[in-house]
């Protein structure tokens, strides 16, 4: 498989990508308090959906499902 034919997988979604998307979702929803976990899971689902559609060449619809990815615990 050549570089141009590399398969796109959900494994390519990084924690930074999820964090950035969750932040954008938080801003899009008016910066509500107490929704960090929900925003994290929604970000995982959106990115996974986009990745799967990039791999198949189809347009990416917005899905609102909870992805299996876990939000990292907060460290102090």
N, C-alpha and C positions, 0 to 999 in steps of 0.2 A: 504494500500500500504506500503510495507516495505521500509527501507532506500535504499536498492539496487534497488528498483523499482521506486524511486523518479523520477517524470517527470521533464525533463530539459526544461526550458522555457527561452524566451528572457528576462524575468524579472530578471534572474540571472546574466545578464551582468551588471557589475558595471562601474561606471565612470572611476575608475582606470584601468580597463581592456581596456576600449576604449582609454584612454589616452596613455597607453603603446603600444597598437596596432598602433595608429596613429603615434606615435614616430617611431616605426619600419618601417612603410610605408614611412614616411618622409626620414629616412635614406636610405631605399631601393631605393628611387627615386632620390638620390643624394643631399638631403637636400635643395630643392628649396625654395625660399622665396615666401610668399603670397599664399600658398596652404593649410594653416592650416584647413580651413573649409572643403575643399575637402578630406583631409586626415582623418578628424574626421568622416565624413559621410561614407567614404570607410571602416574605421575601424568598424563602427557600422554594416555595411552590412556584412563584413567578419565574424564578431563574431556571428551575428544572423544566418548566413548560417551554421556556424560550430555547433552552439547550436542545430539547427533544425536537422542537420544530426546526431549528437550524440544521439538525442532522438529517431530517427528512425533506427539507426544502419547503415546508408548508409555512403559511402565515401563523403567527403566534397569538392565539386568543388569550385574554386574561382569565386565569383560573383562580378560584378562591378555595383552595384545598390546603390542608395541613401536610407539609412534607415531613418525612421521617427524620430530618436533620435536627439535632439538638442544639439549642442555644448554649454557648459556653457559659459556665458559671462565672459570676463576678468575683474578682479577687480584690482584696483591699491591701 
